Amino acid sequence: MFSFIRIFFLYFFADYTLNLAPKPKRRTKNDIIITSF
């Protein structure tokens, strides 16, 4: 259950950071989620 919450949080956190990041330096959600683990 906690792992699901963590993945859920990381997914939206990645959305938030990607929206703030400059476009040339953007990373995909998968990159952020993989490096987070």
N, C-alpha and C positions, 0 to 999 in steps of 0.2 A: 504494500500500500504506500509506504513512504517513498519507495523508488518511483512509483507512478507519479506522485506529487512532485518529486524532484524533476522528472522528465518534463512534466507539465509546466513547471516553473521555468525551466531552462528554455523551453520552446518560446514562451512569451518574452522572457528576458532577452533572448536572441533577437526577437522581433524588435524590441525596444532599442537595443544597441545598434542594430543594423539601420534603423531609421535615423539614428543620430550620427552614424559614421559617414565620412565623406565617401562619395560614390567610387572613386578610384581605389580606395582601400577597403572596400566592402568585402566581407566574407559571407559564405553561405551559412545557413542555419546548421547544416550538418557539420561543418567545420567547427563551429562554436560548441555544439553539443558534444562532439567527439573529444575535443580538447578539454572540455569541462570534466569529463570522466577521467 
